[in-house]
Amino acid sequence: MADSCDPGAFIPIEEYEEVKHLKLCNKLVASLDDRVVGFIGIDADYIGWLYVHPEYFYQGIGRKLLSAGLKLVEEKAWIKESRMGSIQGENLAKN
C-alpha cells in the first residue's frame, strides 16, 4: 500500500480551507489504547466530518461513530457531501 497514492496529493490539514469548519464542530473521538483512531464532527443538525484511520478500517469504528453522531442530531440529520458526490438534504434517520 505504500505506493498506492501520490504523497504530493496530501496537504497539511492547516492548509485545507474547510479546517475552520472542523474546529467549530462538536466532535466525538474513537480511541484504542490511548490512540485516537477516528472522529466524527457534528455541526448543529448535520454530520460534516467522519474519519477513521486506515489501519482501523473494517472494525466497526466508523459505524459506531456514525451511530453516536446520529443520536446527537436525531431526526434532523442530513449530510452536506459524500465521497460519491452531493446528497444534500437526504434524511439519514430514514435509512
QUIURJO-V70530 format. One record per pair of residues at least 6 apart in sequence whose C-alpha atoms are under 8 Angstrom apart, sorted by the first residue. I is the first residue (numbers start at 1). J is the second residue. D is the distance in Angstrom with one decimal. If there is no record, write none. Layout:
i:I j:J d:D
i:I j:J d:D
This chain:
i:13 j:19 d:6.5
i:22 j:41 d:6.7
i:22 j:48 d:7.8
i:22 j:49 d:7.4
i:24 j:43 d:7.6
i:25 j:41 d:5.3
i:25 j:42 d:5.2
i:25 j:43 d:5.0
i:25 j:48 d:7.9
i:26 j:41 d:5.6
i:26 j:42 d:5.1
i:26 j:43 d:6.4
i:27 j:39 d:6.6
i:27 j:40 d:5.5
i:27 j:41 d:4.5
i:27 j:42 d:6.2
i:28 j:39 d:5.5
i:28 j:40 d:5.4
i:28 j:41 d:6.7
i:28 j:65 d:7.3
i:28 j:69 d:7.7
i:29 j:36 d:6.8
i:29 j:37 d:7.7
i:29 j:38 d:5.9
i:29 j:39 d:4.3
i:29 j:40 d:6.6
i:29 j:65 d:7.8
i:30 j:36 d:5.9
i:30 j:37 d:5.7
i:30 j:38 d:5.0
i:30 j:39 d:5.8
i:30 j:61 d:7.2
i:30 j:65 d:7.3
i:31 j:37 d:5.3
i:31 j:38 d:7.0
i:37 j:52 d:5.8
i:37 j:53 d:5.3
i:37 j:56 d:6.8
i:38 j:50 d:7.6
i:38 j:51 d:5.2
i:38 j:52 d:4.1
i:38 j:53 d:5.9
i:38 j:61 d:7.4
i:38 j:62 d:7.4
i:39 j:49 d:7.7
i:39 j:50 d:5.9
i:39 j:51 d:5.4
i:39 j:52 d:6.6
i:39 j:65 d:6.9
i:40 j:47 d:7.3
i:40 j:48 d:7.8
i:40 j:49 d:5.3
i:40 j:50 d:4.4
i:40 j:51 d:6.4
i:40 j:65 d:6.2
i:40 j:66 d:7.1
i:40 j:69 d:6.9
i:41 j:47 d:6.0
i:41 j:48 d:5.7
i:41 j:49 d:4.6
i:41 j:50 d:6.4
i:42 j:48 d:5.8
i:42 j:49 d:7.0
i:42 j:69 d:6.9
i:42 j:73 d:7.8
i:44 j:73 d:7.0
i:45 j:73 d:5.2
i:45 j:74 d:8.0
i:45 j:76 d:5.5
i:45 j:77 d:5.4
i:45 j:78 d:6.9
i:46 j:73 d:6.7
i:46 j:76 d:7.4
i:46 j:77 d:5.2
i:46 j:78 d:4.9
i:46 j:79 d:5.4
i:46 j:80 d:7.2
i:47 j:69 d:7.1
i:47 j:70 d:8.0
i:47 j:77 d:7.3
i:47 j:78 d:6.8
i:47 j:79 d:5.5
i:47 j:80 d:7.5
i:48 j:79 d:6.5
i:48 j:80 d:6.5
i:48 j:81 d:7.8
i:50 j:62 d:7.3
i:50 j:65 d:7.8
i:50 j:66 d:7.5
i:51 j:62 d:7.2
i:52 j:61 d:7.1
i:52 j:62 d:6.2
i:70 j:77 d:6.6
i:70 j:92 d:8.0
i:70 j:93 d:7.6
i:74 j:93 d:7.2
i:75 j:91 d:7.7
i:75 j:92 d:7.9
i:75 j:93 d:5.7
i:76 j:91 d:7.2
i:76 j:93 d:7.8
i:77 j:91 d:5.8
i:77 j:92 d:5.7
i:77 j:93 d:6.5
i:78 j:88 d:6.8
i:78 j:89 d:5.5
i:78 j:90 d:5.5
i:78 j:91 d:5.1
i:78 j:92 d:5.8
i:79 j:87 d:6.9
i:79 j:88 d:5.8
i:79 j:89 d:6.8
i:79 j:90 d:7.0
i:79 j:92 d:7.9
i:80 j:86 d:6.7
i:80 j:87 d:6.7
i:80 j:88 d:5.0
i:80 j:89 d:7.5
i:81 j:87 d:6.0
i:81 j:88 d:6.5
